[in-house]
Structures are given as C-alpha cells and as structure tokens.
Amino acid sequence: MQKQKEKRERAGLRRLLVLALSFLKIGLFTFGGGYAMIALIQKEFVAKKKWVGEEEFLDMVAIAESTPGPLAINSATYIGYKAGGVWGAAVSTLCVCIPAFLIIYLISLFFDAFLQLTLVNYAFKGIQVAVVFLILNAGWKMLKQMKKNAFNLILFCGVFGCLVGFSVFAVDFSTLFYILICGACGLAVYLTVLVAKRRKARSEPTMQGNAALSEKTKDVPEKTEQNGSVGEETDASRQGEPQKGERAPEREEESK
C-alpha cells in the first residue's frame, strides 16, 4: 500500500512538472493573445499527450471564452485541473502567466528606447502575420472537429454572416453576445427535444391501451357470432327431436 502511494505521488509530481514546463513554453513562445495560444494548447494536450478529447476541448474553449478572464488563462486553469487537480490548476495558471509578466516588465523598463529600434519594429510586423496564421489554423481545426449536423451548420452560417455584415457596416457587436445567443439557441433546441420525447413517452402507453381495447372489441363480436351460430345449431337439433308425449311419425304409420 505504501509503495503504491509513493508511486501515485511520484506520478502526480511528474504530471505537475510536465504541466509547468508545457505552459511555460506556451506562454513564452505565443504571440497574439489567447486565440493564438489555442492552437498550441490543442497540439500539446489534445494531439500529443491526449489528456483532453477533441469534443471536450471544444467545450473547454466555449467555457473559457464565456467566463470572465483571458481565454488562455482560463484554458490553462481547466486543463491543469483536469490533469492534476487543484495543484495542477494553480501551477498551470501561474506558469502560463510568468513569461508574459517578465517580458512586459523588462520592456517597461526601457519602453521608449525599445519601440525606436527598427529591428524590433520589423520583427513585430512579421510576428503579426504569424499570429493571424495561428488563429486561422486553430479555427480551421475546431471547424473540422465540429459535428456537421443541421443545427451546427445553421448557427455557423448565421454567426459568420453576422460577423461579415457587422464588420462591413462598422457595427459594434461584442463576441460575448454571439456566445450567449448561440448558447440560448442550443438550450432552446435541447428543451424542445426533451419535451417532445416526454410527450411521446406519455402517448405510447395510451396508444398501446387503445390498441388493446380495439383488439378486445374485435374479439367480442366474433365470440357473439360464434355463440349465435352454436345457439342456432342447438335450436335446429331441438326442433328435429320429438318432444315428450309425442310419437315419432314413423312409429304412428307402422301402428296404423
């Protein structure tokens, strides 16, 4: 028992170390914010380590986007808690924040001189192109993993059309509203399907009872017809037989 406990503790410490190093790497080499970081998180924990499933990762991104706080930090907290519990969440959140904090702190010490460097300016222009590619890559992977049913396709086309239309006409519409509206649509569809299933489950016993009653009512006329035919046969047989006190006609003729 004690050896198994020690093995579990060692495995837990190794997993915490892996979480720390992974999120330090992601926080250090990711430019462009949380959306650009999603591609690296997916590659690290979904494709390589397989600690999170594809559908669960999509749900995690939706939850991280709809809850308060930066997307990258919320995602790191979720994956850390899934992999290592409370300590895993704390280590992952801290390690994904440390590189950005240290870099911004060092830049703030000589901010003006840093921005005037021509090499730095051109380097950031190239980084912006890479950031756009990372965001598009993450979105394309999530789109391929999405279930291609009618509801998801309708929501995707609606949101995409709204994004294009609002950007063309310069309408200020927060992305949070897209998430809330799509969530409300999903909840409405779920409740509609649930109510339909309950109604169907309630109507099935009544339909079965009606079918049983109709079968019984069909059997009753058949039984009455059978009883009537039997009664007619018995009446006919009774009419052919001589009653008490009467002689058969053949015997009367013989006596004459």
C-alpha positions in Angstrom: 0.0 0.0 0.0 2.8 2.4 0.9 4.7 1.7 -2.3 1.5 2.3 -4.4 1.0 5.6 -2.5 4.6 6.6 -3.3 4.1 5.7 -7.0 1.0 7.8 -7.1 2.8 10.8 -5.5 5.7 10.5 -7.9 3.3 10.3 -10.9 1.4 13.3 -9.6 4.7 15.3 -9.2 5.8 14.3 -12.7 2.5 15.4 -14.2 2.8 18.8 -12.3 6.3 19.2 -13.7 5.1 18.4 -17.3 2.2 20.9 -16.9 4.6 23.6 -15.6 7.1 23.1 -18.5 4.4 22.9 -21.1 2.6 26.1 -20.1 5.9 27.9 -19.6 6.8 27.0 -23.2 3.3 28.0 -24.5 3.4 31.3 -22.6 6.9 32.2 -23.7 6.6 31.5 -27.5 3.0 32.5 -28.2 2.3 36.0 -29.6 -1.1 37.4 -30.3 -3.1 36.6 -27.2 -5.3 33.7 -26.2 -6.7 32.9 -29.7 -3.2 32.3 -31.0 -2.4 30.2 -27.9 -5.4 27.8 -28.5 -3.5 26.2 -31.4 -0.5 25.4 -29.3 -2.7 24.1 -26.4 -4.6 21.9 -28.7 -1.4 20.5 -30.3 0.3 19.9 -26.9 -2.6 18.4 -24.8 -5.0 17.0 -27.4 -2.7 15.7 -30.2 0.4 14.8 -28.3 -0.4 13.9 -24.7 -4.1 13.1 -25.3 -5.1 14.4 -21.9 -8.2 16.1 -23.3 -10.5 14.8 -26.0 -11.4 16.8 -29.1 -15.1 17.4 -28.2 -14.1 18.2 -24.6 -11.5 20.7 -26.0 -14.2 22.5 -28.0 -16.4 22.7 -24.9 -13.5 24.0 -22.9 -12.8 26.8 -25.4 -16.5 27.8 -25.3 -16.5 27.8 -21.5 -13.2 29.7 -21.3 -14.5 32.3 -23.7 -17.8 32.8 -22.0 -16.4 33.1 -18.4 -14.6 36.2 -17.1 -10.9 36.4 -17.6 -8.4 35.9 -20.5 -9.0 32.9 -22.8 -5.5 31.5 -22.4 -5.5 31.6 -18.6 -9.0 30.0 -18.3 -7.9 27.3 -20.7 -4.7 26.6 -18.7 -6.7 26.5 -15.5 -9.2 24.0 -16.9 -6.5 21.7 -18.4 -4.4 21.9 -15.2 -7.4 21.0 -13.0 -8.3 18.1 -15.4 -4.7 16.7 -15.3 -3.6 17.4 -11.8 -6.5 18.7 -9.7 -6.3 21.9 -7.7 -2.5 22.0 -7.7 -2.4 21.3 -11.4 -4.7 24.3 -12.0 -2.6 26.6 -9.8 0.7 25.5 -11.5 -0.7 25.8 -15.0 -2.2 29.2 -14.4 0.9 30.5 -12.8 3.3 29.2 -15.5 1.3 30.5 -18.4 1.4 34.0 -16.9 5.0 34.2 -15.8 6.7 34.6 -19.2 4.4 37.4 -20.3 4.7 39.1 -16.9 8.5 39.0 -17.0 8.8 40.1 -20.7 6.4 43.1 -20.2 8.2 44.1 -17.0 11.6 44.1 -18.8 10.2 46.0 -21.8 8.6 48.6 -19.5 12.0 49.5 -18.0 13.2 50.9 -21.4 9.9 51.1 -23.3 10.6 54.2 -25.4 14.1 53.0 -26.5 12.6 49.6 -27.3 10.0 51.0 -29.6 12.5 53.1 -31.5 14.5 50.1 -32.6 14.0 49.4 -36.3 14.8 45.7 -36.0 12.2 45.3 -33.3 9.5 47.1 -35.3 10.0 44.9 -38.4 10.2 41.8 -36.2 6.7 42.6 -34.8 5.3 43.1 -38.2 6.4 39.6 -39.1 5.0 38.3 -35.9 1.6 39.8 -36.6 1.4 37.7 -39.8 2.3 34.6 -37.9 -0.4 35.4 -35.3 -3.1 35.6 -38.0 -2.0 32.2 -39.3 -2.1 30.7 -35.8 -5.6 32.0 -35.2 -6.9 30.7 -38.5 -5.2 27.4 -38.0 -6.9 26.9 -34.6 -10.2 27.9 -36.0 -9.9 25.6 -39.0 -9.1 22.6 -36.8 -12.0 23.4 -34.5 -14.3 23.7 -37.5 -13.2 20.3 -38.8 -13.8 18.7 -35.4 -17.3 20.2 -35.2 -20.2 17.8 -35.8 -21.7 18.5 -39.2 -25.4 18.5 -38.3 -28.1 20.9 -39.4 -28.2 22.9 -36.1 -24.4 23.5 -36.0 -24.3 24.5 -39.7 -27.2 26.9 -39.3 -25.5 28.6 -36.3 -22.2 28.7 -38.0 -23.6 30.3 -41.2 -25.6 32.8 -39.1 -22.7 33.8 -36.9 -20.3 34.1 -39.9 -22.8 36.2 -41.8 -23.3 38.5 -38.8 -19.6 38.9 -38.4 -19.1 39.8 -42.0 -22.1 42.1 -42.1 -21.3 43.9 -38.9 -17.6 44.4 -39.9 -18.6 45.8 -43.3 -21.2 48.2 -41.8 -18.9 49.0 -38.8 -21.5 47.9 -36.2 -20.1 47.4 -32.8 -21.3 44.0 -31.6 -19.4 42.1 -28.8 -18.3 38.5 -29.3 -19.8 37.7 -25.9 -23.3 38.3 -27.4 -22.6 35.7 -30.1 -21.7 33.1 -27.4 -24.8 33.9 -25.3 -27.1 33.8 -28.3 -25.7 30.5 -29.6 -25.9 29.1 -26.1 -29.6 30.2 -25.7 -30.3 28.6 -29.1 -28.7 25.3 -28.1 -30.6 25.3 -24.8 -33.9 26.0 -26.6 -33.3 23.1 -29.0 -32.5 20.8 -26.1 -35.6 21.7 -24.2 -37.7 21.3 -27.3 -36.4 17.8 -28.0 -36.8 16.9 -24.3 -40.4 18.0 -24.2 -41.1 16.1 -27.5 -39.6 12.9 -26.0 -41.7 13.2 -22.9 -44.9 13.7 -24.8 -44.0 10.7 -27.0 -43.3 8.6 -23.9 -46.7 9.6 -22.4 -48.6 9.0 -25.5 -47.2 5.5 -26.1 -48.9 3.8 -23.1 -52.3 5.4 -24.1 -51.8 4.2 -27.7 -51.0 0.7 -26.5 -54.1 0.8 -24.3 -56.2 1.9 -27.2 -54.8 -0.8 -29.4 -55.6 -3.4 -26.7 -59.1 -2.1 -26.3 -59.7 -2.2 -30.0 -58.4 -5.8 -30.1 -60.8 -6.8 -27.3 -63.7 -5.1 -29.0 -62.9 -7.0 -32.2 -62.9 -10.3 -30.3 -66.3 -9.6 -28.7 -68.4 -9.7 -31.9 -66.5 -12.8 -33.0 -67.5 -14.5 -29.8 -71.1 -13.3 -30.1 -71.3 -14.6 -33.6 -69.9 -17.9 -32.5 -72.4 -18.1 -29.7 -75.2 -17.3 -32.1 -74.2 -20.0 -34.5 -74.0 -22.5 -31.7 -77.4 -21.4 -30.4 -79.0 -21.8 -33.9 -77.5 -25.3 -34.2 -78.9 -26.3 -30.9 -82.4 -24.9 -31.8 -82.3 -26.8 -35.0 -81.4 -30.0 -33.3 -84.1 -29.5 -30.7 -86.7 -28.9 -33.4 -85.8 -32.2 -35.1 -86.1 -34.2 -31.9 -89.6 -35.4 -30.7 -90.8 -33.8 -27.5 -92.0 -35.8 -24.5 -95.5 -37.2 -25.0 -95.2 -37.2 -28.8 -94.5 -40.2 -31.0 -92.4 -40.2 -34.0 -94.3 -40.1 -37.3 -92.7 -43.3 -38.5 -93.9 -45.3 -35.4 -97.5 -43.9 -35.9 -97.6 -45.1 -39.5 -96.4 -48.6 -38.5 -99.1 -48.9 -35.9 -101.8 -47.9 -38.4 
